Amino acid sequence: MNILVVGASQGTGALAVRAALDKGHRVTAFARSPQKLALEHAQLRRMAGDFHQSASVEAAVAGHEAPCANVS
């Protein structure tokens, strides 16, 4: 499954990215600074964007079966 994690660079978002990768999913880590995510994996894609901008979010959501927003 293709999973999008919004707010993925640290905290709960980073934990969600790791959990999804551990279960064998392809994950897009969407954040203002995705390079802060201290994780490397063949199934991980980083995408910079701002969830306050609808065009940025719409571009990130395309092609994902399971968008996951970190709202903490």
Secondary structure, DSSP 8 states (H G I E B T S, - for coil): -EEEEET-SSHHHHHHHHHHHHTT-EEEEEESSGGG-----TTEEEEE--TTSHHHHHHHHTT-SEEEE---
